[in-house]
Amino acid sequence: MALKELLAKYPVHVYETGPDGRINMYSLFDFMQDAASDHAVILGYGRDDLLKKNHFWVLSRMYAEISELPLWKDIVIVRTWPSGTDKMFAMRNYDLYTSEGKHVAAASSSWLIIDRTTKRIHRPDEVLMNYNNEQPATASSLRGAVKLQGSDINGSLSPAFRVSVNDLDVNLHTNNVNYLKWINNTYNLNFIMEHHPSTIEINYLAESVFGEEIIIRTSGDEGNDGCFNHSVIRLNDNKELCRARICWAGNSAPQN
């Protein structure tokens, strides 16, 4: 029987840390997506399995609660499991610990199955449905990601930039983690040195490809100090590609 959950270990390399000596938030998301990909393969609905039916996975929404960003040389253990289906979404959850057993983050994600030719959304396939029916989802107290409102139309705008070769995935679209990297770059250095994200929520709305010009619009979250709404926008058609809401907390000093 396939493993109901997967445990994967990731050392935090120096190139995955920011100027504060802690892992970048987008590298933490990389760990989670890598573990999810490996587990999907084990369960029989990985990327190659879906391609046989001319389908592919798309990450639609993700929500994470972070208590502390691990430091360089820490070992991060990602525990992940499929947590059922919700209408058109296949759900997956995560818990993250250090090798010493300290809980550092939890997350939930919502995935869609897309037809490569028609781009239509398909309900989770029979393999996934059978797996969920036979093995009830592991309970999680973490809520699922929700539909975000995006930034205020009068929010501040970043300088424009173009999608580069380094932003692309194997499908020649921008890797979804790179949207978080772009957003992170809109914050100034002093802020990043003094804070860490306590919650991150992101909705992916449309694709971007090489050479497209991008801006990021940012506004404060009314009534929630330390929270910011971001919209990643393609300039040639003013299309909103993704929305993110990040709340920040004070960051303790790195340990030697």
NORWOVEN-V680105 format. One line per field, one symbol per residue. phi: phi as a letter, one per 30 degrees, with the letter a starting at -180 (. if undefined). psi: psi as a letter, one per 20 degrees, with the letter a starting at -180 (. if undefined). A space follows every 10 residues. Layout:
phi = ???
psi = ???
This chain:
phi = .dddbbcbcb dddddcccdc icddddddde edddddddde dedjbdeddd ddcicadbdc babbcbdadd ceidcccccb adbjbbhdcc cbcbbbbddd jddcababbb ccccddddid dcdedddddd ddddbedddb dddddcdcdi ddecddcddd bcdcedddcd cicddddddd dddedddddd dddcbbdcbb bbcccadbbe idcbbbcbbd ceibdicbcb bcbdddbhdd dabbbbccbd cdddcd
psi = pqphrppppo qoqhijraij jqpqhhhhhg gghgggghhh ghijlaghgh hhjkrqqppg qqpqpphppq rpiqppoppq qpkaqndiqp qprqppqrii jpphqqqqqp qqpqphgijq pqqprhgggg ghhhnqqpqp iprrqrpqhr rqhjrqprqq rqprgiiqai jkrpphhhgh ggghiiqrgg ghhirqphqp pppphrqqrp iqpqrpppqq opjnpjpqpq pppphhjkpo hrqqpppqrq pqqqq.
